[in-house]
Amino acid sequence: MCLCKNWSNGNYYGLGSRRKAELWESCRTLGLPDENITLMKITNMPDNPNVKWDPNRTYEIIMNHVEQNSITQVYTFDFNGVSRHANHRSLYFAFANMSIRNVIPRYLQVYLLESVNIFRKYTMFFDSFVSYVMSKHILMVTLDEFRTIQVAMRKHRSQMAWYRWLYVDMSRYMYMNTYKALDRDDAILMYDLYGEFA
C-alpha cells in the first residue's frame, strides 16, 4: 500500500484548494488508487518552508496510518530534507526523535532519502556512478517510469516556476533515489550537533 500524505493543503502561496487538486491528479497519474491517497489539512502544520512541525505530533499522525494499514516500510527525508525545506526536515525529526527514544516498532523499517549537493542533484546520469559507489539502497526507474513521473510532476501547474521545470528535466531525484536506513546512532549525533528536534 502506498499513501500520499499532504500535511497541509499547500496554501503557502494562497493556492491551497488548487494545489490539493493538483496533488490528487499527480497521485492518480502515478497509478495510486483513490483509496490509497490521504490528504489532510492540519491547522498547526502549515505548508511553509520556514516552519518546523512538532516532531511528536508528526510521528503520531504517521504512525496512525502505519498501524491502520499494516505498513512495514516508511520512506521519508533525511536531515537536510533535499532542499532544507522545514516541512521536509520535520518528517526526519519526527522519526529521528522516536528512534532516539527507542519507540519505533521493530516491524517498521524507516528509510531516509539522501540529500545530495547541487552538482549531483543536476547531473542526472553522472550521479548514477557516484550513487552506486556510495549508496546501499538505490531506486532507479525505467525510461517509461521517468516519463510518467515527469507528467505527474507537471500536474502541479501552480508550482511550476522556472527552477521546477529544470528540476523535472534534470534532477537525479526524478529518475534515481538513494536511501539509507534510519540509524539511531546517527540520529543521536545529529541531535547532539544541532539540537533541532523539538
C-alpha positions in Angstrom: 0.0 0.0 0.0 1.2 3.5 -0.8 -0.2 6.5 1.0 0.4 10.0 -0.2 0.5 12.4 2.7 -0.1 16.1 2.4 0.0 17.5 5.9 -1.3 20.8 4.8 -3.4 21.8 1.8 -0.3 23.5 0.2 -1.6 27.0 1.0 1.8 28.8 1.4 1.0 30.9 -1.7 -2.7 31.1 -1.1 -3.4 28.3 -3.6 -4.5 25.6 -1.2 -7.5 24.2 -3.0 -5.8 24.3 -6.4 -2.7 22.6 -5.1 -4.8 19.9 -3.4 -6.5 19.1 -6.7 -3.1 19.1 -8.5 -1.6 16.7 -5.9 -4.6 14.4 -6.3 -4.2 14.3 -10.1 -0.4 13.8 -9.7 -1.0 10.7 -7.5 -3.5 9.3 -10.0 -1.0 9.8 -12.8 1.5 7.7 -10.8 -1.1 5.0 -10.6 -2.2 5.3 -7.0 -5.8 4.2 -6.4 -8.0 6.8 -4.8 -8.4 4.7 -1.6 -4.6 4.9 -1.1 -4.5 8.7 -1.3 -5.0 10.5 2.0 -4.9 14.3 2.0 -5.1 16.2 5.3 -5.3 19.8 6.4 -3.9 20.2 9.8 -4.1 23.8 11.0 -0.9 23.8 13.1 1.1 22.1 10.4 1.2 24.8 7.7 2.8 24.5 4.2 5.7 26.8 4.9 9.4 26.2 4.0 10.3 28.0 7.2 8.0 26.4 9.7 9.0 23.2 11.6 6.3 20.9 12.7 6.1 19.3 16.2 8.0 16.0 15.9 5.8 14.2 18.4 2.5 15.2 16.6 4.1 14.5 13.2 5.1 11.0 14.3 1.7 10.3 15.9 -0.1 11.2 12.6 2.3 9.0 10.5 2.1 6.1 13.0 -1.7 6.1 13.0 -1.6 5.4 9.2 1.2 2.9 9.6 -0.8 0.9 12.1 -4.2 1.2 10.4 -2.7 0.0 7.1 -0.2 -2.6 8.3 2.7 -0.7 6.7 6.2 -2.1 7.3 8.3 0.4 5.5 8.4 4.2 5.5 10.4 6.3 3.1 11.0 9.9 4.2 13.5 12.7 4.1 16.9 12.8 5.7 18.2 15.6 8.0 18.6 18.1 5.1 15.2 17.4 3.5 16.6 17.6 0.0 16.3 21.4 -0.1 16.4 22.2 3.6 12.6 22.8 3.5 11.5 22.9 7.1 8.4 20.8 6.5 10.5 18.1 4.8 13.0 18.1 7.7 10.2 17.9 10.2 9.4 14.4 8.9 13.0 13.4 9.6 13.0 14.9 13.0 9.8 13.0 13.9 11.4 9.6 13.2 14.9 10.6 14.5 13.3 11.7 17.8 11.4 8.4 18.1 14.5 6.4 17.2 16.5 8.1 19.9 13.7 7.3 22.4 13.6 3.7 21.1 9.9 3.7 20.4 9.8 2.9 16.7 8.2 -0.6 16.4 10.6 -3.3 15.4 8.5 -4.3 12.4 8.8 -0.9 10.9 11.8 -0.1 8.7 12.4 3.6 8.1 14.5 4.7 5.1 15.8 8.2 4.5 16.0 9.8 1.1 19.6 11.0 0.8 20.1 14.7 0.1 22.9 15.5 -2.4 24.7 18.7 -3.3 23.5 20.8 -6.2 26.1 19.5 -8.6 25.0 15.9 -8.0 21.4 17.0 -8.0 21.5 18.3 -11.5 24.0 16.0 -13.2 21.4 13.3 -13.6 23.3 10.4 -15.3 26.8 11.3 -14.0 25.5 11.0 -10.5 24.4 7.3 -11.0 28.1 6.3 -10.9 28.7 8.1 -7.6 25.5 6.8 -6.1 26.3 3.2 -7.0 29.6 3.5 -5.1 28.3 5.5 -2.2 24.8 4.1 -1.5 23.5 0.8 -0.3 19.8 1.3 -1.2 19.2 2.6 -4.8 15.9 3.0 -6.6 16.2 3.7 -10.3 13.2 4.0 -12.6 12.8 2.9 -16.2 12.6 5.4 -19.1 8.8 4.9 -19.2 8.5 5.4 -15.5 10.7 8.5 -15.7 8.3 9.9 -18.3 5.3 9.1 -16.2 6.9 10.9 -13.2 7.6 13.9 -15.4 3.9 14.0 -16.4 2.8 13.6 -12.7 5.2 16.5 -11.6 3.8 18.7 -14.3 0.3 18.3 -12.9 1.5 20.7 -10.2 1.0 23.7 -12.6 0.6 26.3 -9.8 4.1 25.4 -8.5 5.9 25.2 -11.9 8.4 28.1 -11.5 11.4 28.1 -13.9 13.6 26.2 -11.5 11.0 23.4 -11.1 11.0 22.9 -14.9 14.7 22.5 -14.6 14.2 20.0 -11.7 11.6 18.0 -13.7 14.0 17.6 -16.7 17.4 17.4 -15.0 17.2 16.4 -11.4 18.6 13.0 -10.4 15.6 12.7 -7.9 13.4 12.3 -10.9 15.0 9.1 -12.1 17.1 7.8 -9.2 16.9 8.0 -5.4 19.2 6.7 -2.9 18.2 5.8 0.7 19.8 4.9 3.9 18.2 3.1 6.8 17.4 5.4 9.8 20.2 4.7 12.3 19.7 5.6 16.0 23.4 6.5 16.5 23.3 8.9 13.5 20.1 10.4 14.9 21.8 10.9 18.3 24.8 12.5 16.6 22.6 14.9 14.6 20.7 15.8 17.8 23.9 16.4 19.7 25.3 18.6 16.9 22.2 20.6 16.0 19.6 20.0 18.7 16.7 20.8 16.3 14.3 18.0 17.2 11.9 20.0 19.3 
